[in-house]
Amino acid sequence: MEKVAKGSRGQGVDGRRTKKLRFCPMTNSKGVYFVILFPLMFFIMATCCYLLLCFVPFLEAESIQDHSVIGSDAGKNPFDPKYELNKLNGLIAAGKESADVFYNRGWVYEYLGDLEEAKKEYTRAIEIDEGYIDAYYNRGLIYMSQKEYEQAVEDFSESIALDPVLVDAYCNRGNAYLHLGKTDQALDDYDLAIEIDPEDPELYYNRAIVYLAMGEKEKAVEDLEKAAGLGDDMAMEYLKHGH
């Protein structure tokens, strides 16, 4: 039975990454409330003086403050992608453009299944902030889903350059290299990922698939046993049936 490396991991909309990007559960906006306290002090001459404090609720405003907080209050307020999209469109129409706004809009488009628009928005975020790791990463995941593996490699490479210990970027780049038939590069990426996170069973499973593709069955079995020992169901199934 043919085995393939496990699919993309990341801050994609499937929420398998809790990032730090971990595949990060995806992002959402939350309201930020500002209350400004104005102390008013009055001193009465001669016999008394007293302090009067007036607490005035001054401003209550919602803002997109951080690209990593969309949906953080989803437990109280279920995520409404159309509402979020309208809010983001309003910010852009009001001239409040930023890398975070475009990133969030890209994520919402991705959530809605409009991958082409999502890619455009991630690209706009990168144009504003060339160091936007999550935008490169999520765009790379889209390229993976569209089987555009060369472009995926480029985006994951950018993510790694910006964060050399981003395990999921190594894993996904390894997957892309494997699809391109570049097993040596794929193996290098899985090796590096395992150095960073030696307790991740999927990394051993994927490296086993590379070893199988390279005809190194003994090394593949060792990695499958390691993955199974760490609780990977697919590795257990593979070993159980002796494939």
N, CA, C and O of each residue as an XYZ file, in Angstrom:
972
protein
N       0.850     -1.192      0.000
C       0.000      0.000      0.000
C       0.880      1.234      0.000
O       1.780      1.364      0.830
N       0.621      2.132     -0.924
C       1.437      3.339     -1.030
C       1.151      4.270      0.139
O       0.003      4.451      0.544
N       2.201      4.849      0.663
C       2.056      5.798      1.758
C       2.616      7.136      1.324
O       3.614      7.200      0.606
N       1.988      8.175      1.750
C       2.483      9.514      1.457
C       2.658     10.265      2.763
O       2.027      9.953      3.773
N       3.524     11.253      2.719
C       3.749     12.051      3.923
C       2.479     12.747      4.333
O       1.649     13.097      3.494
N       2.331     12.945      5.606
C       1.127     13.600      6.108
C       1.045     15.021      5.592
O       2.058     15.665      5.320
N      -0.179     15.493      5.463
C      -0.429     16.773      4.814
C       0.100     17.976      5.565
O       0.722     17.869      6.622
N      -0.171     19.114      4.978
C       0.367     20.368      5.486
C      -0.024     20.608      6.931
O      -1.138     20.305      7.359
N       0.907     21.152      7.652
C       0.664     21.545      9.021
C       0.854     23.033      9.091
O       1.803     23.554      8.506
N      -0.008     23.734      9.781
C       0.254     25.126      9.872
C      -0.873     25.939     10.409
O      -1.878     25.436     10.911
N      -0.663     27.220     10.282
C      -1.651     28.120     10.803
C      -2.799     28.222      9.831
O      -3.511     29.226      9.821
N      -2.988     27.248      9.045
C      -4.064     27.279      8.088
C      -5.397     27.206      8.774
O      -5.470     27.073      9.995
N      -6.451     27.293      7.998
C      -7.782     27.397      8.588
C      -8.225     26.125      9.270
O      -9.220     26.144      9.995
N      -7.525     25.011      9.070
C      -7.954     23.792      9.751
C      -7.563     23.815     11.219
O      -7.958     22.929     11.976
N      -6.804     24.802     11.627
C      -6.517     25.004     13.038
C      -5.597     23.983     13.658
O      -5.571     23.861     14.883
N      -4.822     23.228     12.854
C      -3.941     22.232     13.438
C      -2.663     22.844     13.986
O      -1.878     22.156     14.638
N      -2.451     24.088     13.737
C      -1.238     24.724     14.231
C      -1.596     25.751     15.277
O      -2.441     26.612     15.030
N      -0.997     25.684     16.399
C      -1.364     26.579     17.485
C      -0.314     27.622     17.720
O      -0.307     28.280     18.760
N       0.547     27.777     16.798
C       1.695     28.631     16.956
C       1.709     29.470     18.167
O       1.041     30.269     18.824
N       2.719     28.915     18.110
C       3.173     30.186     18.475
C       2.309     30.893     17.789
O       2.350     32.123     17.826
N       2.158     30.161     14.290
C       1.621     30.327     12.869
C       1.085     29.401     13.264
O       0.282     28.800     12.550
N       1.261     27.879     16.763
C       1.218     26.770     15.913
C      -0.155     26.573     15.605
O      -0.495     25.651     14.864
N      -0.137     24.963     12.800
C      -0.589     25.415     11.648
C      -1.504     25.693     12.270
O      -2.469     26.242     11.738
N      -1.012     27.513     14.860
C      -1.431     28.260     15.018
C      -2.721     28.089     14.879
O      -3.073     27.827     13.729
N      -3.786     28.169     15.913
C      -5.036     28.116     15.190
C      -5.237     29.442     14.580
O      -4.728     30.438     15.093
N      -5.842     29.497     13.678
C      -6.070     30.615     12.836
C      -6.447     31.840     13.603
O      -6.661     31.786     14.814
N      -6.529     32.924     12.923
C      -6.592     34.211     13.580
C      -7.995     34.805     13.598
O      -8.843     34.396     12.805
N      -8.250     35.735     14.462
C      -9.550     36.417     14.602
C      -9.419     37.766     15.318
O      -8.423     37.997     16.004
N     -10.388     38.646     15.175
C     -10.298     39.954     15.818
C     -11.052     39.973     17.134
O     -12.001     39.208     17.303
N     -10.667     40.808     18.051
C     -11.394     40.944     19.305
C     -11.539     42.417     19.639
O     -10.741     43.245     19.200
N     -12.567     42.739     20.421
C     -12.773     44.123     20.822
C     -11.793     44.513     21.903
O     -11.497     43.735     22.810
N     -11.304     45.710     21.795
C     -10.398     46.227     22.824
C     -11.061     47.443     23.433
O     -11.412     48.389     22.728
N     -11.227     47.418     24.704
C     -11.979     48.484     25.369
C     -11.039     49.410     26.102
O     -10.155     48.977     26.841
N     -11.247     50.693     25.883
C     -10.411     51.700     26.544
C     -11.275     52.533     27.488
O     -12.290     53.093     27.075
N     -10.881     52.612     28.719
C     -11.564     53.478     29.672
C     -10.539     54.459     30.214
O      -9.544     54.056     30.817
N     -10.773     55.711     30.007
C      -9.817     56.737     30.441
C     -10.350     57.422     31.687
O     -11.477     57.916     31.719
N      -9.534     57.436     32.680
C      -9.921     58.026     33.967
C      -9.436     59.456     34.051
O      -8.244     59.729     33.904
N     -10.362     60.366     34.288
C     -10.012     61.785     34.450
C     -10.193     62.180     35.913
O     -11.321     62.293     36.393
N      -9.081     62.389     36.623
C      -9.210     62.854     38.013
C      -9.447     64.363     38.064
O      -8.698     65.137     37.469
N     -10.455     64.756     38.753
C     -10.739     66.193     38.941
C     -10.594     66.509     40.431
O     -11.332     65.996     41.272
N      -9.664     67.332     40.712
C      -9.383     67.627     42.128
C      -9.718     69.092     42.445
O      -9.274     70.025     41.775
N     -10.494     69.232     43.464
C     -10.861     70.599     43.897
C     -10.461     70.791     45.369
O     -10.761     69.971     46.237
N      -9.792     71.878     45.594
C      -9.382     72.194     46.978
C     -10.160     73.432     47.459
O     -10.161     74.483     46.818
N     -10.789     73.269     48.558
C     -11.573     74.369     49.131
C     -10.725     75.087     50.201
O     -10.219     74.475     51.142
N     -10.594     76.428     50.010
C      -9.780     77.227     50.941
C     -10.460     77.346     52.298
O     -11.671     77.180     52.449
N      -9.582     77.651     53.308
C      -9.977     77.958     54.678
C     -10.168     76.715     55.505
O      -9.230     76.295     56.183
N     -11.332     76.104     55.485
C     -11.641     75.073     56.482
C     -11.541     73.642     55.966
O     -11.341     72.738     56.777
N     -11.666     73.386     54.678
C     -11.644     71.981     54.217
C     -11.082     71.872     52.801
O     -11.074     72.815     52.010
N     -10.636     70.715     52.556
C     -10.267     70.416     51.169
C     -10.662     68.978     50.893
O     -10.542     68.107     51.755
N     -11.108     68.757     49.747
C     -11.505     67.376     49.417
C     -11.185     67.082     47.952
O     -11.010     67.964     47.112
N     -11.127     65.842     47.727
C     -10.767     65.357     46.390
C     -11.986     64.750     45.720
O     -12.660     63.879     46.270
N     -12.248     65.238     44.514
C     -13.379     64.699     43.738
C     -12.829     63.960     42.521
O     -12.116     64.515     41.685
N     -13.186     62.715     42.467
C     -12.792     61.924     41.299
C     -14.019     61.614     40.467
O     -15.023     61.111     40.972
N     -13.926     61.913     39.217
C     -15.018     61.583     38.285
C     -14.522     60.512     37.322
O     -13.542     60.702     36.602
N     -15.198     59.424     37.327
C     -14.857     58.344     36.395
C     -15.776     58.453     35.189
O     -16.991     58.285     35.287
N     -15.168     58.735     34.071
C     -15.955     58.929     32.848
C     -15.582     57.865     31.825
O     -14.443     57.798     31.364
N     -16.560     57.036     31.478
C     -16.272     56.111     30.363
C     -16.084     56.950     29.105
O     -17.025     57.557     28.595
N     -14.870     56.969     28.627
C     -14.576     57.883     27.527
C     -14.661     57.235     26.156
O     -15.224     57.811     25.226
N     -14.108     56.049     26.030
C     -14.037     55.499     24.676
C     -14.183     53.993     24.714
O     -13.525     53.311     25.500
N     -15.046     53.482     23.863
C     -15.160     52.030     23.685
C     -15.005     51.777     22.202
O     -15.863     52.170     21.412
N     -13.918     51.124     21.814
C     -13.648     50.967     20.392
C     -13.160     49.572     20.101
O     -12.434     48.974     20.896
N     -13.561     49.057     18.960
C     -13.045     47.784     18.494
C     -11.925     48.045     17.514
O     -12.012     48.953     16.687
N     -10.871     47.252     17.603
C      -9.778     47.436     16.668
C      -9.151     46.101     16.336
O      -9.215     45.156     17.122
N      -8.544     46.033     15.165
C      -7.757     44.864     14.803
C      -6.345     45.150     15.297
O      -5.580     45.843     14.626
N      -5.996     44.624     16.461
C      -4.729     45.000     17.065
C      -3.620     44.015     16.747
O      -2.467     44.420     16.598
N      -3.938     42.728     16.638
C      -2.885     41.737     16.449
C      -3.414     40.643     15.559
O      -4.515     40.142     15.787
N      -2.650     40.257     14.539
C      -3.136     39.256     13.604
C      -3.356     37.906     14.250
O      -3.956     37.031     13.624
N      -2.901     37.696     15.467
C      -3.024     36.383     16.092
C      -4.219     36.276     17.016
O      -4.302     35.319     17.785
N      -5.165     37.235     16.971
C      -6.247     37.197     17.943
C      -7.628     37.048     17.317
O      -8.623     37.100     18.041
N      -7.732     36.866     16.016
C      -9.055     36.651     15.423
C      -9.639     35.383     16.024
O      -8.960     34.359     16.086
N     -10.872     35.438     16.459
C     -11.535     34.261     16.979
C     -11.177     33.896     18.395
O     -11.606     32.853     18.889
N     -10.389     34.739     19.071
C      -9.985     34.401     20.423
C     -11.150     34.401     21.395
O     -11.093     33.746     22.436
N     -12.217     35.141     21.060
C     -13.392     35.128     21.921
C     -14.521     34.359     21.250
O     -15.702     34.613     21.490
N     -14.122     33.397     20.389
C     -15.137     32.655     19.641
C     -16.055     31.859     20.552
O     -17.194     31.564     20.190
N     -15.552     31.505     21.753
C     -16.398     30.751     22.672
C     -17.609     31.547     23.090
O     -18.685     30.984     23.292
N     -17.446     32.879     23.226
C     -18.567     33.723     23.617
C     -19.340     34.217     22.407
O     -20.570     34.278     22.417
N     -18.594     34.569     21.360
C     -19.212     35.083     20.146
C     -18.739     34.260     18.966
O     -17.620     34.455     18.492
N     -19.573     33.333     18.474
C     -19.164     32.465     17.371
C     -18.622     33.281     16.201
O     -19.165     34.324     15.837
N     -17.545     32.777     15.629
C     -16.875     33.480     14.542
C     -17.798     33.611     13.340
O     -18.328     32.618     12.844
N     -17.985     34.832     12.879
C     -18.816     35.123     11.713
C     -17.903     35.691     10.631
O     -17.571     36.876     10.678
N     -17.488     34.877      9.655
C     -16.524     35.352      8.659
C     -17.026     36.538      7.843
O     -16.242     37.422      7.497
N     -18.311     36.571      7.533
C     -18.833     37.685      6.737
C     -18.806     38.984      7.534
O     -18.518     40.049      6.988
N     -19.107     38.891      8.822
C     -19.039     40.072      9.666
C     -17.598     40.567      9.754
O     -17.333     41.762      9.629
N     -16.663     39.622      9.973
C     -15.255     39.996     10.054
C     -14.778     40.619      8.747
O     -14.034     41.599      8.754
N     -15.211     40.044      7.622
C     -14.794     40.562      6.328
C     -15.322     41.971      6.112
O     -14.602     42.841      5.623
N     -16.569     42.192      6.474
C     -17.143     43.541      6.338
C     -16.396     44.546      7.210
O     -16.162     45.683      6.800
N     -16.025     44.121      8.408
C     -15.304     45.008      9.318
C     -13.926     45.359      8.755
O     -13.492     46.509      8.815
N     -13.249     44.349      8.207
C     -11.935     44.580      7.619
C     -12.034     45.464      6.377
O     -11.197     46.340      6.160
N     -13.062     45.227      5.567
C     -13.271     46.072      4.388
C     -13.516     47.520      4.805
O     -13.059     48.453      4.144
N     -14.241     47.695      5.904
C     -14.510     49.042      6.405
C     -13.244     49.747      6.838
O     -13.070     50.939      6.584
N     -12.351     49.007      7.499
C     -11.081     49.587      7.919
C     -10.255     50.037      6.717
O      -9.659     51.114      6.724
N     -10.231     49.200      5.697
C      -9.459     49.539      4.498
C     -10.082     50.730      3.776
O      -9.377     51.619      3.298
N     -11.413     50.736      3.703
C     -12.098     51.849      3.050
C     -11.850     53.166      3.791
O     -11.844     54.238      3.185
N     -11.646     53.072      5.105
C     -11.391     54.264      5.909
C      -9.923     54.663      5.898
O      -9.518     55.584      6.606
N      -9.127     53.964      5.089
C      -7.719     54.295      4.985
C      -6.857     53.714      6.080
O      -5.693     54.093      6.214
N      -7.405     52.796      6.873
C      -6.656     52.202      7.978
C      -6.016     50.891      7.526
O      -6.250     49.833      8.111
N      -5.211     50.983      6.485
C      -4.555     49.808      5.941
C      -3.312     49.466      6.755
O      -2.576     50.349      7.195
N      -3.095     48.177      6.943
C      -1.900     47.713      7.636
C      -1.652     46.268      7.226
O      -2.523     45.609      6.658
N      -0.450     45.787      7.524
C      -0.139     44.394      7.210
C      -1.089     43.447      7.944
O      -1.513     42.434      7.389
N      -1.421     43.784      9.199
C      -2.328     42.930      9.975
C      -3.719     42.875      9.361
O      -4.337     41.812      9.307
N      -4.204     44.004      8.904
C      -5.544     44.044      8.309
C      -5.589     43.170      7.061
O      -6.521     42.386      6.884
N      -4.586     43.301      6.197
C      -4.577     42.485      4.977
C      -4.369     41.012      5.306
O      -4.960     40.141      4.668
N      -3.527     40.732      6.306
C      -3.344     39.340      6.717
C      -4.663     38.743      7.194
O      -5.037     37.640      6.793
N      -5.367     39.483      8.055
C      -6.632     38.979      8.585
C      -7.662     38.785      7.468
O      -8.423     37.818      7.469
N      -7.669     39.718      6.525
C      -8.622     39.566      5.429
C      -8.261     38.339      4.593
O      -9.139     37.621      4.115
N      -6.959     38.109      4.424
C      -6.539     36.905      3.712
C      -6.974     35.649      4.431
O      -7.413     34.681      3.810
N      -6.845     35.674      5.775
C      -7.258     34.500      6.527
C      -8.750     34.248      6.404
O      -9.183     33.102      6.286
N      -9.538     35.314      6.431
C     -10.989     35.142      6.298
C     -11.327     34.589      4.919
O     -12.158     33.690      4.798
N     -10.689     35.119      3.881
C     -10.923     34.578      2.532
C     -10.547     33.100      2.474
O     -11.234     32.297      1.844
N      -9.443     32.752      3.141
C      -9.039     31.347      3.164
C     -10.088     30.507      3.883
O     -10.419     29.403      3.450
N     -10.600     31.034      4.971
C     -11.647     30.346      5.735
C     -12.881     30.109      4.860
O     -13.537     29.072      4.954
N     -13.179     31.086      4.014
C     -14.344     30.999      3.125
C     -14.071     30.171      1.871
O     -14.971     29.942      1.063
N     -12.824     29.724      1.713
C     -12.493     28.888      0.567
C     -12.041     29.634     -0.663
O     -11.814     29.015     -1.703
N     -11.902     30.951     -0.580
C     -11.457     31.743     -1.723
C      -9.935     31.878     -1.642
O      -9.414     32.884     -1.161
N      -9.238     30.859     -2.115
C      -7.794     30.802     -1.940
C      -7.048     31.835     -2.773
O      -6.004     32.336     -2.355
N      -7.573     32.153     -3.940
C      -6.896     33.143     -4.774
C      -6.915     34.521     -4.116
O      -5.904     35.223     -4.105
N      -8.061     34.900     -3.574
C      -8.130     36.184     -2.868
C      -7.269     36.152     -1.606
O      -6.639     37.145     -1.243
N      -7.254     34.997     -0.948
C      -6.427     34.869      0.256
C      -4.957     35.093     -0.086
O      -4.253     35.804      0.631
N      -4.497     34.495     -1.171
C      -3.099     34.678     -1.575
C      -2.797     36.152     -1.853
O      -1.740     36.657     -1.474
N      -3.724     36.830     -2.510
C      -3.522     38.249     -2.810
C      -3.373     39.064     -1.528
O      -2.529     39.955     -1.432
N      -4.210     38.737     -0.548
C      -4.166     39.501      0.703
C      -2.884     39.214      1.488
O      -2.290     40.130      2.057
N      -2.457     37.955      1.524
C      -1.198     37.634      2.187
C      -0.037     38.347      1.493
O       0.902     38.816      2.137
N      -0.127     38.415      0.165
C       0.919     39.106     -0.598
C       0.940     40.588     -0.246
O       2.012     41.177     -0.104
N      -0.223     41.187     -0.105
C      -0.284     42.610      0.261
C       0.283     42.842      1.657
O       0.939     43.852      1.915
N       0.023     41.897      2.549
C       0.596     42.009      3.893
C       2.122     41.964      3.833
O       2.799     42.712      4.539
N       2.654     41.089      2.992
C       4.108     40.954      2.851
C       4.706     42.201      2.214
O       5.806     42.621      2.573
N       3.974     42.796      1.262
C       4.469     44.016      0.624
C       4.630     45.145      1.635
O       5.529     45.976      1.509
N       3.759     45.171      2.633
C       3.851     46.198      3.673
C       4.903     45.827      4.711
O       5.641     46.685      5.196
N       4.963     44.544      5.045
C       5.904     44.071      6.071
C       6.611     42.824      5.542
O       6.057     41.725      5.584
N       7.819     42.996      5.051
C       8.562     41.885      4.458
C       8.982     40.838      5.489
O       9.451     39.759      5.126
N       8.816     41.153      6.757
C       9.161     40.199      7.799
C       7.966     39.479      8.389
O       8.047     38.935      9.490
N       6.856     39.471      7.665
C       5.607     38.898      8.179
C       5.622     37.372      8.004
O       5.188     36.852      6.977
N       6.123     36.677      9.012
C       6.313     35.228      8.916
C       5.014     34.496      8.592
O       4.979     33.654      7.695
N       3.947     34.819      9.323
C       2.694     34.084      9.158
C       2.110     34.244      7.757
O       1.481     33.321      7.239
N       2.312     35.400      7.146
C       1.792     35.615      5.795
C       2.522     34.713      4.795
O       1.896     34.111      3.923
N       3.851     34.626      4.928
C       4.595     33.700      4.067
C       4.125     32.267      4.313
O       3.896     31.497      3.380
N       3.989     31.938      5.584
C       3.647     30.562      5.949
C       2.277     30.164      5.409
O       2.132     29.110      4.790
N       1.278     31.004      5.642
C      -0.061     30.657      5.184
C      -0.163     30.643      3.668
O      -0.873     29.817      3.095
N       0.553     31.569      3.014
C       0.552     31.546      1.546
C       1.209     30.262      1.051
O       0.783     29.686      0.050
N       2.254     29.815      1.759
C       2.890     28.552      1.405
C       1.937     27.378      1.525
O       1.965     26.464      0.701
N       1.093     27.398      2.550
C       0.109     26.324      2.717
C      -0.883     26.304      1.556
O      -1.295     25.240      1.095
N      -1.258     27.491      1.093
C      -2.175     27.551     -0.048
C      -1.501     26.983     -1.295
O      -2.106     26.216     -2.044
N      -0.242     27.367     -1.509
C       0.483     26.810     -2.661
C       0.558     25.291     -2.566
O       0.444     24.600     -3.578
N       0.748     24.768     -1.357
C       0.766     23.312     -1.186
C      -0.566     22.701     -1.603
O      -0.601     21.694     -2.310
N      -1.655     23.312     -1.164
C      -2.975     22.774     -1.485
C      -3.271     22.840     -2.978
O      -4.071     22.060     -3.494
N      -2.620     23.776     -3.668
C      -2.808     23.930     -5.113
C      -1.734     23.202     -5.915
O      -1.651     23.343     -7.135
N      -0.910     22.417     -5.209
C       0.154     21.630     -5.830
C       1.191     22.492     -6.547
O       1.830     22.044     -7.499
N       1.350     23.721     -6.088
C       2.378     24.609     -6.619
C       3.574     24.539     -5.668
O       3.829     25.453     -4.884
N       4.287     23.431     -5.765
C       5.274     23.100     -4.756
C       6.522     23.986     -4.782
O       7.104     24.253     -3.731
N       6.936     24.442     -5.950
C       8.101     25.321     -6.019
C       7.827     26.624     -5.261
O       8.671     27.106     -4.506
N       6.629     27.185     -5.477
C       6.267     28.421     -4.773
C       6.141     28.179     -3.277
O       6.502     29.029     -2.463
N       5.620     26.995     -2.925
C       5.502     26.653     -1.504
C       6.879     26.601     -0.851
O       7.067     27.102      0.258
N       7.834     25.998     -1.540
C       9.203     25.928     -1.015
C       9.740     27.330     -0.762
O      10.372     27.579      0.265
N       9.494     28.242     -1.691
C       9.990     29.611     -1.527
C       9.404     30.277     -0.288
O      10.117     30.930      0.473
N       8.092     30.105     -0.092
C       7.463     30.755      1.070
C       7.893     30.128      2.384
O       8.135     30.840      3.358
N       7.990     28.810      2.426
C       8.441     28.171      3.663
C       9.905     28.522      3.949
O      10.309     28.626      5.107
N      10.684     28.699      2.896
C      12.080     29.105      3.076
C      12.157     30.500      3.683
O      13.006     30.765      4.535
N      11.273     31.390      3.247
C      11.222     32.732      3.830
C      10.839     32.650      5.303
O      11.411     33.351      6.137
N       9.878     31.797      5.618
C       9.462     31.636      7.013
C      10.623     31.143      7.865
O      10.834     31.621      8.980
N      11.373     30.186      7.334
C      12.500     29.619      8.071
C      13.611     30.648      8.246
O      14.248     30.717      9.297
N      13.838     31.448      7.199
C      14.870     32.489      7.303
C      14.533     33.477      8.413
O      15.423     33.996      9.087
N      13.244     33.732      8.596
C      12.806     34.670      9.623
C      12.702     34.033     10.999
O      12.808     34.714     12.019
N      12.491     32.711     11.019
C      12.388     31.987     12.291
C      13.018     30.607     12.099
O      12.325     29.665     11.714
N      14.305     30.477     12.359
C      15.034     29.225     12.083
C      14.590     28.011     12.901
O      15.038     26.898     12.624
N      13.732     28.192     13.889
C      13.266     27.043     14.662
C      11.774     26.777     14.446
O      11.118     26.161     15.287
N      11.255     27.237     13.334
C       9.839     27.036     13.022
C       9.645     25.629     12.455
O       9.753     25.413     11.248
N       9.361     24.685     13.337
C       9.331     23.269     12.981
C       8.360     22.984     11.842
O       8.698     22.259     10.907
N       7.164     23.544     11.911
C       6.163     23.233     10.897
C       6.578     23.714      9.513
O       6.185     23.121      8.509
N       7.361     24.774      9.450
C       7.845     25.248      8.148
C       8.822     24.233      7.547
O       8.783     23.965      6.347
N       9.698     23.671      8.387
C      10.593     22.625      7.895
C       9.784     21.410      7.422
O      10.057     20.834      6.369
N       8.791     21.042      8.222
C       7.972     19.882      7.871
C       7.261     20.098      6.544
O       7.273     19.224      5.678
N       6.640     21.265      6.387
C       5.907     21.526      5.154
C       6.844     21.680      3.958
O       6.516     21.251      2.852
N       8.005     22.288      4.177
C       8.956     22.392      3.064
C       9.456     21.008      2.680
O       9.654     20.713      1.501
N       9.658     20.154      3.694
C      10.034     18.775      3.402
C       8.973     18.070      2.586
O       9.288     17.323      1.660
N       7.698     18.307      2.930
C       6.597     17.720      2.152
C       6.644     18.199      0.705
O       6.455     17.419     -0.229
N       6.901     19.503      0.535
C       6.952     20.069     -0.820
C       8.105     19.457     -1.613
O       7.945     19.093     -2.778
N       9.268     19.348     -0.969
C      10.409     18.741     -1.645
C      10.100     17.293     -2.034
O      10.486     16.835     -3.109
N       9.405     16.582     -1.152
C       9.061     15.189     -1.441
C       8.164     15.100     -2.671
O       8.348     14.225     -3.517
N       7.191     16.009     -2.768
C       6.315     16.035     -3.943
C       7.098     16.360     -5.213
O       6.733     15.922     -6.304
N       8.165     17.121     -5.066
C       8.988     17.486     -6.221
C      10.018     16.407     -6.562
O      10.778     16.535     -7.522
N      10.026     15.344     -5.758
C      10.983     14.271     -5.992
C      12.374     14.580     -5.475
O      13.320     13.862     -5.798
N      12.521     15.625     -4.684
C      13.822     16.019     -4.144
C      13.979     15.409     -2.755
O      13.865     16.093     -1.737
N      14.241     14.116     -2.743
C      14.243     13.390     -1.478
C      15.393     13.806     -0.561
O      15.234     13.809      0.660
N      16.533     14.151     -1.124
C      17.657     14.555     -0.276
C      17.317     15.822      0.509
O      17.582     15.912      1.708
N      16.723     16.803     -0.187
C      16.330     18.041      0.500
C      15.227     17.778      1.518
O      15.222     18.355      2.605
N      14.288     16.895      1.151
C      13.206     16.555      2.077
C      13.787     15.928      3.346
O      13.382     16.265      4.458
N      14.733     15.018      3.163
C      15.356     14.360      4.306
C      16.071     15.366      5.194
O      15.984     15.294      6.420
N      16.776     16.302      4.574
C      17.472     17.336      5.356
C      16.492     18.127      6.218
O      16.776     18.427      7.378
N      15.322     18.466      5.637
C      14.347     19.260      6.390
C      13.760     18.467      7.546
O      13.582     19.009      8.636
N      13.459     17.206      7.330
C      12.918     16.403      8.427
C      13.970     16.193      9.516
O      13.649     16.175     10.704
N      15.229     16.035      9.101
C      16.306     15.905     10.090
C      16.375     17.151     10.971
O      16.460     17.060     12.196
N      16.337     18.311     10.324
C      16.408     19.569     11.078
C      15.204     19.737     11.998
O      15.336     20.178     13.140
N      14.019     19.376     11.479
C      12.799     19.506     12.287
C      12.868     18.610     13.517
O      12.460     19.012     14.607
N      13.384     17.393     13.343
C      13.478     16.457     14.461
C      14.500     16.930     15.484
O      14.324     16.705     16.681
N      15.561     17.580     15.034
C      16.532     18.159     15.968
C      15.863     19.199     16.865
O      16.179     19.313     18.049
N      14.935     19.955     16.278
C      14.256     21.010     17.031
C      13.184     20.424     17.945
O      13.036     20.841     19.094
N      12.432     19.446     17.417
C      11.339     18.847     18.192
C      11.394     17.329     18.073
O      10.689     16.749     17.247
N      12.221     16.680     18.886
C      12.391     15.219     18.784
C      11.210     14.405     19.314
O      11.235     13.176     19.255
N      10.184     15.070     19.825
C       9.035     14.343     20.366
C       7.810     14.422     19.448
O       6.711     14.043     19.854
N       7.985     14.900     18.243
C       6.864     15.038     17.307
C       6.782     13.781     16.443
O       7.651     13.572     15.596
N       5.759     12.934     16.631
C       5.694     11.668     15.889
C       5.523     11.832     14.386
O       6.010     11.002     13.619
N       4.839     12.887     13.951
C       4.612     13.066     12.522
C       5.909     13.307     11.758
O       6.019     12.958     10.583
N       6.876     13.898     12.422
C       8.159     14.138     11.755
C       8.859     12.812     11.454
O       9.433     12.641     10.379
N       8.811     11.886     12.393
C       9.408     10.575     12.162
C       8.634      9.815     11.082
O       9.225      9.141     10.239
N       7.315      9.932     11.120
C       6.504      9.256     10.103
C       6.859      9.771      8.712
O       7.077      8.987      7.788
N       6.916     11.094      8.570
C       7.215     11.664      7.257
C       8.636     11.310      6.812
O       8.873     11.032      5.637
N       9.564     11.324      7.748
C      10.928     10.948      7.358
C      10.975      9.482      6.928
O      11.741      9.121      6.035
N      10.159      8.639      7.559
C      10.085      7.234      7.152
C       9.616      7.117      5.708
O      10.099      6.265      4.963
N       8.682      7.963      5.315
C       8.191      7.928      3.935
C       9.310      8.301      2.972
O       9.419      7.733      1.885
N      10.137      9.256      3.374
C      11.275      9.634      2.532
C      12.248      8.460      2.414
O      12.729      8.150      1.324
N      12.531      7.817      3.532
C      13.434      6.669      3.490
C      12.884      5.582      2.574
O      13.637      4.959      1.825
N      11.581      5.353      2.633
C      10.986      4.350      1.743
C      11.160      4.749      0.282
O      11.447      3.907     -0.570
N      10.985      6.032      0.001
C      11.162      6.518     -1.369
C      12.605      6.367     -1.832
O      12.878      6.236     -3.026
N      13.525      6.387     -0.868
C      14.949      6.241     -1.186
C      15.396      4.782     -1.148
O      16.565      4.481     -1.392
N      14.458      3.871     -0.840
C      14.779      2.452     -0.808
C      15.491      2.008      0.461
O      16.058      0.916      0.503
N      15.468      2.847      1.503
C      16.145      2.502      2.762
C      15.096      2.029      3.774
O      14.694      2.765      4.675
N      14.670      0.782      3.593
C      13.549      0.263      4.376
C      13.880      0.135      5.863
O      13.026      0.403      6.708
N      15.101     -0.270      6.192
C      15.442     -0.450      7.604
C      15.332      0.872      8.370
O      14.787      0.911      9.473
N      15.848      1.942      7.785
C      15.744      3.249      8.431
C      14.286      3.690      8.516
O      13.870      4.326      9.484
N      13.513      3.338      7.478
C      12.099      3.695      7.492
C      11.375      3.006      8.634
O      10.566      3.625      9.325
N      11.664      1.728      8.834
C      11.020      0.971      9.910
C      11.407      1.550     11.269
O      10.570      1.638     12.167
N      12.670      1.945     11.425
C      13.105      2.551     12.690
C      12.296      3.811     12.998
O      11.861      4.025     14.130
N      12.103      4.640     11.972
C      11.341      5.868     12.191
C       9.866      5.572     12.437
O       9.227      6.246     13.244
N       9.325      4.577     11.753
C       7.928      4.220     11.978
C       7.736      3.711     13.402
O       6.738      4.029     14.050
N       8.681      2.928     13.884
C       8.599      2.430     15.263
C       8.694      3.583     16.252
O       7.993      3.602     17.264
N       9.567      4.546     15.954
C       9.678      5.715     16.820
C       8.376      6.504     16.819
O       7.896      6.924     17.872
N       7.807      6.703     15.631
C       6.546      7.444     15.519
C       5.426      6.716     16.254
O       4.619      7.334     16.949
N       5.389      5.396     16.090
C       4.353      4.610     16.768
C       4.522      4.699     18.280
O       3.540      4.799     19.016
N       5.772      4.664     18.738
C       6.035      4.767     20.164
C       5.604      6.099     20.751
O       5.322      6.202     21.945
N       5.556      7.123     19.896
C       5.110      8.448     20.331
C       3.611      8.646     20.117
O       3.069      9.726     20.352
N       2.948      7.559     19.657
C       1.486      7.615     19.562
C       0.907      7.891     18.193
O      -0.273      8.225     18.089
N       1.694      7.764     17.142
C       1.180      8.047     15.803
C       0.372      6.854     15.274
O       0.913      5.763     15.091
N      -0.925      7.071     15.031
C      -1.823      5.992     14.609
C      -1.452      5.432     13.241
O      -1.502      4.220     13.031
N      -1.081      6.309     12.310
C      -0.766      5.843     10.964
C       0.483      4.964     10.966
O       0.562      3.985     10.225
N       1.447      5.316     11.797
C       2.654      4.496     11.902
C       2.311      3.132     12.504
O       2.820      2.104     12.058
N       1.445      3.133     13.519
C       1.011      1.872     14.125
C       0.330      0.986     13.095
O       0.581     -0.218     13.026
N      -0.535      1.601     12.296
C      -1.271      0.847     11.268
C      -0.309      0.292     10.231
O      -0.439     -0.852      9.796
N       0.637      1.096      9.847
C       1.614      0.666      8.842
C       2.400     -0.542      9.340
O       2.572     -1.524      8.619
N       2.872     -0.458     10.577
C       3.657     -1.560     11.132
C       2.797     -2.798     11.375
O       3.260     -3.927     11.216
N       1.562     -2.580     11.757
C       0.649     -3.697     12.044
C       0.425     -4.577     10.834
O       0.362     -5.801     10.940
N       0.304     -3.937      9.684
C       0.020     -4.692      8.460
C       1.308     -5.092      7.728
O       1.264     -5.751      6.690
N       2.449     -4.683      8.284
C       3.714     -5.151      7.743
C       4.032     -4.652      6.356
O       4.725     -5.334      5.601
N       3.535     -3.458      5.993
C       3.816     -2.939      4.651
C       5.207     -2.339      4.606
O       5.634     -1.846      3.562
